[in-house]
Amino acid sequence: MIKNDTPPVDTLTYEQAFSELEKVVSVLEEGQATLDESVELFQRGQALAKHCSDLLENARLKVTILEQSGEAPGEIEP
């Protein structure tokens, strides 16, 4: 189910990884994949979810550092 030309997870941007993760979830929810395909998709999905989480955490840390150094603008009001 996963194509040979699928880029490594760690090379994807957040947006690319999240989009692919949504597609993986959709295919798994359809229930039409074979067991082997489902396992492969699940593994890819787990890697994509971790990558997204890591990217978000890194962004959060950068914002925190910028705020503490006084380089970031003030709080954004909703």
C-alpha positions in Angstrom: 0.0 0.0 0.0 2.9 2.4 0.7 4.6 3.3 -2.5 8.3 2.9 -3.0 8.6 6.6 -3.8 7.2 7.6 -0.5 9.6 10.1 1.1 11.1 9.3 4.5 9.0 10.7 7.3 11.8 12.8 8.7 12.1 14.8 5.5 8.4 15.9 5.5 7.2 19.3 6.7 4.5 19.4 9.3 1.8 20.1 6.7 3.0 17.2 4.5 3.2 14.7 7.3 -0.2 15.7 8.7 -1.8 15.5 5.3 -0.4 12.0 4.7 -1.5 11.0 8.2 -5.0 12.0 7.4 -4.9 9.8 4.3 -3.5 6.9 6.2 -6.3 7.1 8.8 -8.9 7.4 6.1 -7.6 4.2 4.4 -7.5 2.3 7.6 -11.0 3.4 8.6 -12.4 2.2 5.2 -11.3 -1.3 6.3 -10.5 -2.4 2.7 -6.7 -2.9 3.1 -5.3 -6.4 3.6 -3.8 -7.2 7.0 -0.3 -6.7 5.8 -1.2 -3.4 4.2 -3.0 -2.3 7.4 0.0 -3.1 9.5 2.3 -1.2 7.2 -0.1 1.8 7.1 -0.4 1.7 10.9 3.4 1.8 11.3 3.7 4.6 8.8 0.9 6.4 10.6 2.6 6.0 14.0 5.8 7.5 12.5 3.9 10.4 10.9 2.1 11.2 14.2 5.4 11.1 16.1 7.1 13.4 13.5 4.2 15.9 13.7 4.4 15.8 17.5 8.1 16.4 17.4 7.8 19.3 15.0 5.1 20.9 17.1 7.2 20.5 20.2 10.2 22.1 18.5 8.1 25.0 17.3 6.7 25.5 20.9 10.3 25.5 22.3 11.4 28.1 19.8 8.5 30.3 20.6 9.2 29.9 24.3 12.9 30.8 23.8 12.0 33.8 21.7 9.5 35.0 24.3 12.1 34.7 27.1 14.7 36.5 25.1 12.3 39.4 24.4 12.5 38.9 20.6 8.9 37.8 20.2 6.0 40.3 20.0 3.7 40.5 23.0 0.9 38.1 23.7 -1.6 37.7 21.0 -5.1 38.4 22.1 -7.8 36.1 20.8 
